[in-house]
Amino acid sequence: NAYMYAIREFEDAIDDCKAGCVNGVIGSGTDCNSKSSAAVHAWDEGVAFYTGSLEGSNVGGNTAGVFSYRLAEKRCANFKTCGKQSDSVSGVSFVNIQLFEKLSIGQAKLLVGQCEAVRPVLRDMVALMSIPLIQGTLRYAYKIDKMAGGGKEKGEGAIFAAAIIPRVHHCNSADGDIIMKHMKIGALSTSFAVVRAAFEKNYACMNITCQEVGGIWNVAENKYYADAGPCRQLVAGTNIRDNTGTTATEEKETMPGWATGLIVTVCVLLALCG
């Protein structure tokens, strides 16, 4: 599927990267990690699999898109996480703004052979790419629990959950099990509060924040749905992203607090989810 394959291409770029290239060339002047071959070529393929051809070249893409880029754009309007500050219901999604900045950073490092320096950049990218999957799971958990959602909502919720549960499970297997119990096809009941709490306890481990995930926004009433606003607990020592491809540690608002096979078989279906 495209979501996982994009990550694989980014990993492949690091695998293909040749260290020690001064200004992107080796001593003889031969291309080292050029845009037409080797590492940066694989990096560009990752971008293609993340974005898809239907988005076009304009900033913000095209609503005809169906890959992960478009999912981030749809969810930012649902969770008020559009814009550079992740606080708007319009504009380019915070996820895509941040991701494409990091894509440029990673490309630059690859070109000059700073191979291992790309790995923390990629970790941040994967964290960002997970946010719309969490938002999708939360959105449908709310619809099922609070809005009497039917088969469509339960099916879409199960797809989103199956795509992100392996990442939660890596942080805390019990919390991954809780989300699966409430979101799987045939679940006896679904509690939005329980699902949300299971996610939020693992935000720090997943290298994301409350503000980045946001809350479920009620467009008609211009406010968050009841009990669905962003989490606001202050936790010290949380890793946060900067735009140098590294992480910094400071006090930041974050969350209070199986596997890989599910991602591989399910995420391609996200193109069908609203």
N, C-alpha and C positions, 0 to 999 in steps of 0.2 A: 504494500500500500504506500501511497505517496508520503504520508506523514513520517513513517518510520524510514522510508527510503531516503528522504531528505537528510535525516540525521546520519544515516549510513554514508551518504556522499560527503558530508562534512567530516566525518571520521576518516573516510578514505583520503580526503585532502591532506589531513595530518600524516597519514601513513605514507603518502606519496611525496611529502615535503622533503626537500634536500636542504640540510642545515648548512650554515656558513656562507650563504650567497651574499656577496656585497653588492648592494644596489640591484639585487635581483638577477645577477649574472655570476657565472664562475670565472675563473681567471682568464680563460680564452675569450671571454665575451659571449659565450654561448648562453642561450636562455637557460635559466635554472628552474624557476617555478612559474613559468610564464602563463599568461591568460589563455594561451592556445593549447597548452599541454600541462601534464603533470598536476601539481597540487591545486593551482588556482582554477584549472579546468574542472576538477572534481568539485571544488567549492561552488563554482557557477552552476554546476549541475544540481547541487543541493538547493540553491536558490530557485532553480526552475521547478524542482519537485515540490518545494514549499508553496510557490506562487501559482504555477500553472500558466498556460498560454492565454487563457481567456481574460486575464486581468489587464492586459495591454501595458502601455508604457506611462500612462498618466499617474500622477501622485494620487494615492488612494485607490487605485485600481478601477475595476469595473464590476458592477453588481452581477454580471454574468459569471463571475468566477465561482469555482466550486472546491478549490483546495484549501489548505490551512490558512492561507492569507485571508481568504474571504470569510472564513469562520471567525477569525479574530476581529474583522470589521463588523460582522453582525453582532457578535457578543458584546463589543464595547458599547454599542447603543443600548443594549439590554441591561448593562451593569454600570453605566455612566463611567466608563474607563477609556474614553476617547481623548485624544490630545496629548500634548507633551507632559502634562501634569496628571494624567489619568483621572480627570475630574469633569469630563464633558460627555454629552450624549451625541455629539456630532464631531466631524473631522476624522482624520486618520486615527486608527486605534493606537493606544500607547504601546501595545505589544509590538505592532509592526514598526512604529517609529523607532523603538529601542532595538528591535531585532535588526533592522537594516543599518543602523549605526554600527552595531556589532559585526555585521557581515562585512562592512567596509574595513573595520579594524582588523578582523581576521584575515581578510584578503591582503592587506598591507603587510601583515606579519609573515604570511606565507611567501609573498614575493621576495622578501629579503632573507628567507630561510630561518626565521625565528619560530621553528616548528613547535616546540613544546610550549611556547608562550601563547599559542592558539588554543590550547586545551582549556584553560579557564574561561576564555571567551566563549568557547563552544558550550561549556557547562551553563553559562548564563543564558545562551541562546535556547538550549533545551528547556531550561526553567521557564523562560518566556513563552515558548511554544506550548507548554502544558497549561497555561492559564485559561485559554478558551475552552479546553476540555473540562476543567474544573467548573468554569462558569456554566457550561452546558449541562453538566450533571446537577448543579445546584438549581438551575432554572427549571428543569423538569421535575426535580424532587419537590420544588415548591408547587408546581402545577398539579402534581399528583396529590400532594398532601392538603394543600389549601384551596385548590380550585377544582377538585373532583375530576382530575385528569383521567382520561380513558386509555384505550389501547394505544393510540398514537403517542401520547405523552409517555406512557410506560415503556413503549418500545424505544423511543428516542433516548429516554433517560438511561435505559439499560445499555445502549450503545455508547453513550458518552462515558458512563461509569466504567464499562469494560475497558475503554481506551486509557483511562487515567489510573485505575486501581493498581496496576503493577508499580507505578511510581510511589503511591501511598504505601503499598505493601512493603516496599523496600525500606521505607522509613519506620513503619510500625505495622506489623502484620495484623494485629488485632483491629486496628482502625480500617485497614483495607477490607478485612472480613465484614466489619460493620457496614461499610458502604455497599459492598456486594449484597449483603443480606437485605438491605432496604431498597436496592435499585435493580436487582436482577429480575429477569422475566419470571413471573410467578411468585414474586415477593408477597408474603402474607399482608404486609403493611409497609408504608413508607412514611418516615418522619423526617421532614425537612430539617428540623432542629438537630436531630441526631446525626444526619448525614453531614450537615454543615459543621458541627462540632468535631466530627472525625477528620474532616479536611483541615480545619483551622489548627488543630493540634500539631499538624505536620507541615504547615506553611514554611516555617523556618528551615526545617530539614530539606524541603523542596526548593529553597532559595527564592521564595516569593513573599509578597507582603499583602496585608489587608487592603491597602490602597490600590494595589495592582489588580486584585480580584474584584474589588468594588462590591456593590450590593444590587439587588434586583430593582430596577427603576420602573416606576409606574408613570408612563408618559402622560396619560390622561389627567392625573392628579399632580404631576410635577413634583413627585416625592418618591422615596423608597417604599416598596410594599411593606406592610406591617411585619416586624420582626425579621426583615430581610436586608437591612442596611449593612454597610461595611463593618467588619469587626474592628474594635478600637482599643484593644489591650496593649499597654506599653510593655515591651520586653527588652531587656538590655542584651547586648552582645549578638545582635542579629546581623547576619551577612547581608549587605545591600550591594546593588550593582552601581558601578560608575561607568564612565565611557572610555576607560583606558584599557578595558579588557581584564581588569583585576577586580578583586572584591575588597571592600573596606568594612570595618566593624564600627558600629556606633549604636546609640539608643535609637530605636525606631519603632513605630507602631507596627505590630504584626499580630498574628493570630493567636488566640488563646489555646488555643488548644483547650496464577494469580498474576499467571503473570504474564511474562513477555508474550507468550503465545496469544493471549487475548488481544493485545495491541495489534499484533501482526494481522490477525484475522478480522478485526473489527474496524480499525480507524478509517479504512477506505470507504466505509459506509457513511462517514460523517458528511460527505458531500451531499447526502440525501437529507440531512437533518436541518430543520429550520431554526 
